[in-house]
Amino acid sequence: MSAVPPTVIDTSTSELLRAESLFCERDERVLFEDLNFSINAGEIIQVEGPNGSGKTTLLRIMSGLSGAYEGAIFWKGEPVNASRIDFLSNLLYLGHKPGVKAILTPVENLRALMGVRQHVSDDQIHYALEKVGLYGYEDVPCHNLSAGQHRRVALARLYLSTDALWILDEAFTAIDKKGVKELETLLQTRAQQGGAVLLTTHHELQLESGFKKLQLGKPAGACTLMAGTSVTGTSIVGGAEI
Ligand SMILES: Nc1ncnc2c1ncn2[C@@H]1O[C@H](COP(=O)(O)OP(=O)(O)OP(=O)(O)O)[C@@H](O)[C@H]1O
């Protein structure tokens, strides 16, 4: 079975996505303000924070799925709205839900999910499904798969994606320990190839080079005002506990 060729990412622009002075308020509660950070090629940034602190909100804003914010977002130095086509064609976003159609098989799902973005052969799809532990399940309707296997179908896209930036919101939910380990290896390899990852997960990731954490907010319900989160502040740190 042929492996997917390694993605060659243009790292001439090392800064991919940058947030400047982001402010977001929900129901009169400030989730974050004056939030400044950037994601560079080769970096993995884990957004951390308690339930309700705004992690999903931030990832949706950074993905262009939500406009409920003030501040500015730049893609490779240009305002993201001015470079929207280039931004979206270099972004893979995996949200809370797997986004897998129950009536389709894993192979059919991947054909549909990948086909609108890039050409992938059936060999490559089988390779990706094998990598996520779904060998033997390729042609089983997804309604006969477990929750973790559903999630694995969605995650198989990571083994096929040539996108420079991955934004992953709780994408490891329902994945067992061995699966998380394998995904850690994939993320690390991706970063070494020059890709970038912005993610949330409640797993304690064991990653090394290029790994940073961005801490958001306080417990849900608290009237939290967290100012000045920035790469130069204490809220984003490389590869260590905060
Ligand atoms: N569409 C919306 N309209 C109004 N308020 C919202 C909306 N979406 C989220 N919120 C509020 O924003 C807050 C942050 O939600 P968000 O989903 O970003 O948190 P989170 O950090 O991802 O939480 P969790 O860890 O539970 O997934 C929540 O307290 C919620 O009340």
The ligand as a MOL file (V3000), in Angstrom:
LIG
                    3D

  0  0  0     0  0            999 V3000
M  V30 BEGIN CTAB
M  V30 COUNTS 31 33 0 0 0
M  V30 BEGIN ATOM
M  V30 1 N -23.1960 31.1820 19.8640 0
M  V30 2 C -23.0520 31.6130 21.1280 0
M  V30 3 N -23.8380 32.5910 21.6150 0
M  V30 4 C -23.6920 33.0300 22.8710 0
M  V30 5 N -22.7680 32.5600 23.7250 0
M  V30 6 C -21.9680 31.5930 23.2900 0
M  V30 7 C -22.0510 31.0670 21.9800 0
M  V30 8 N -21.1130 30.1180 21.8380 0
M  V30 9 C -20.4760 30.0410 23.0200 0
M  V30 10 N -20.9810 30.9320 23.8820 0
M  V30 11 C -20.5150 31.1770 25.2600 0
M  V30 12 O -19.1440 31.3750 25.1850 0
M  V30 13 C -18.4960 30.6930 26.2580 0
M  V30 14 C -17.2890 29.9810 25.6610 0
M  V30 15 O -17.7190 28.8530 24.9120 0
M  V30 16 P -16.6810 27.8940 24.2020 0
M  V30 17 O -17.4520 26.8090 23.5550 0
M  V30 18 O -15.7930 28.7040 23.3620 0
M  V30 19 O -15.8380 27.3550 25.4610 0
M  V30 20 P -14.7560 26.2130 25.5420 0
M  V30 21 O -13.5800 26.7820 26.2810 0
M  V30 22 O -14.4800 25.6470 24.2010 0
M  V30 23 O -15.4800 25.1410 26.4500 0
M  V30 24 P -15.3830 23.5370 26.5320 0
M  V30 25 O -14.0550 23.2100 27.1880 0
M  V30 26 O -16.5260 23.1870 27.4200 0
M  V30 27 O -15.5260 22.9800 25.1520 0
M  V30 28 C -19.5040 29.7370 26.8730 0
M  V30 29 O -19.6290 30.0250 28.2430 0
M  V30 30 C -20.8020 30.0050 26.1560 0
M  V30 31 O -21.7640 30.4050 27.1290 0
M  V30 END ATOM
M  V30 BEGIN BOND
M  V30 1 1 1 2
M  V30 2 1 2 3
M  V30 3 2 2 7
M  V30 4 2 3 4
M  V30 5 1 4 5
M  V30 6 2 5 6
M  V30 7 1 6 7
M  V30 8 1 6 10
M  V30 9 1 7 8
M  V30 10 2 8 9
M  V30 11 1 9 10
M  V30 12 1 10 11
M  V30 13 1 11 12
M  V30 14 1 11 30
M  V30 15 1 12 13
M  V30 16 1 13 14
M  V30 17 1 13 28
M  V30 18 1 14 15
M  V30 19 1 15 16
M  V30 20 2 16 17
M  V30 21 1 16 18
M  V30 22 1 16 19
M  V30 23 1 19 20
M  V30 24 2 20 21
M  V30 25 1 20 22
M  V30 26 1 20 23
M  V30 27 1 23 24
M  V30 28 2 24 25
M  V30 29 1 24 26
M  V30 30 1 24 27
M  V30 31 1 28 29
M  V30 32 1 28 30
M  V30 33 1 30 31
M  V30 END BOND
M  V30 END CTAB
M  END
